[in-house]
Structure formats: C-alpha cells, structure tokens
Amino acid sequence: MPCLFCKIIAGEIPAKMVFEDDLTCAFNDINPQAPTHVMVVPRRHIGSLAESGAEDEELIGHLHLVAAQIAGSHGLSNGFRTVINTGRDGGQTVDHLHVHLLGGRAMHWPPG
C-alpha cells in the first residue's frame, strides 16, 4: 500500500505544490510549524534517511538544493532551517524520506 507522500506525489491526495521536477516535489505542510513550512520529498519512495544508501547521495543533496531554491523564492533572506526527522525517536511521522523547510520566523536552539 502506498504511503501518504506517495499518494500525494501520484495526485491521489491533494496538496499545494510549490515545486516539482523529475526527482522531487515540494508542497506546503498541512500542520505548519512556521510561516513557511514546505515538505521536500523525493518522488522515489525511500522510507527514511536511515534506509538510504550510496545510490541516494545525489538525490539527498538535490533535496537540500531544492529547499534552498524554495527558500529564496519565498523571500527567506533572513534565514531558514532544514530538518530531516528519522525514525520514531527522531520525530518521523511519515515513512517517506522528506526535508522540512521552515522559515519566516526566528528559529531557536536546541529544537524540540
């Protein structure tokens, strides 16, 4: 059974897409934690960062470059944060690798 993000990528579940290319798509988070909260996901299903391999190296870099491009197009010139939650203890709630792009407010450290 396809995961939630695979269904969004396939167009089976509606989402506000903000970016798409051959490798990735990005859409607004349904429960935003900042004024800008975009999910950048690979089109190919990878369960988590822990399940990625050497063959995913370029894709993982591409996800971050896409996040930076989106941050620029959203006017996040004062800064932004990218986060990859991995596994239950890491806060991952959808088993599909994804990068959270958060911006539009000051971020604090340590996070959550």
SVG drawing of the C-alpha trace seen along z (x, -y; Angstrom):
<svg xmlns="http://www.w3.org/2000/svg" viewBox="-7 -39 35 41">
<polyline fill="none" stroke="black" stroke-width="0.4" points="0.0,0.0 1.5,-3.4 2.4,-5.8 0.8,-9.2 3.5,-11.1 3.5,-8.6 -0.3,-9.2 0.3,-13.0 3.1,-12.6 0.7,-10.5 -2.0,-13.1 -4.4,-10.8 -4.4,-13.2 -4.5,-17.0 -1.6,-19.2 -0.5,-22.7 2.6,-22.0 5.2,-24.7 7.9,-22.9 8.2,-19.9 11.0,-18.3 11.9,-14.8 13.3,-13.8 11.4,-15.7 8.2,-17.6 7.6,-20.0 4.3,-21.0 3.1,-23.0 2.8,-21.1 -0.8,-20.6 0.3,-21.4 2.8,-24.3 5.3,-25.0 6.4,-28.2 5.0,-30.8 6.8,-28.9 6.8,-25.1 7.4,-23.1 8.0,-19.4 10.6,-18.5 10.3,-14.8 11.8,-12.5 9.4,-11.0 11.0,-7.6 10.0,-6.1 12.8,-5.9 11.5,-5.1 13.9,-7.3 17.4,-8.7 18.5,-5.5 17.2,-3.4 19.1,-5.4 22.2,-4.2 25.2,-5.3 23.0,-5.3 20.9,-8.1 23.8,-10.5 23.0,-12.9 19.2,-12.7 19.7,-13.7 21.9,-16.6 19.3,-17.6 16.6,-17.7 18.6,-20.3 19.3,-22.4 15.6,-22.4 14.9,-23.5 17.4,-26.4 15.8,-27.4 12.3,-27.4 13.6,-29.4 14.9,-32.0 11.6,-32.1 9.7,-32.6 11.9,-35.5 13.6,-33.8 16.6,-36.1 17.0,-36.3 17.5,-32.5 15.7,-29.2 16.1,-25.7 16.0,-22.3 15.3,-19.2 15.2,-15.5 13.4,-13.5 14.5,-9.9 12.7,-7.1 10.2,-7.3 12.6,-8.8 13.7,-11.3 10.1,-12.5 9.4,-11.0 5.7,-10.5 5.5,-9.7 7.7,-6.8 9.0,-8.5 12.2,-10.5 11.5,-14.2 13.1,-17.5 11.2,-20.1 11.9,-23.6 11.0,-26.1 11.3,-29.8 9.6,-33.2 10.4,-33.4 13.4,-33.1 14.4,-29.5 15.7,-28.6 18.3,-26.0 18.0,-23.4 14.9,-22.4 12.1,-20.4"/>
</svg>
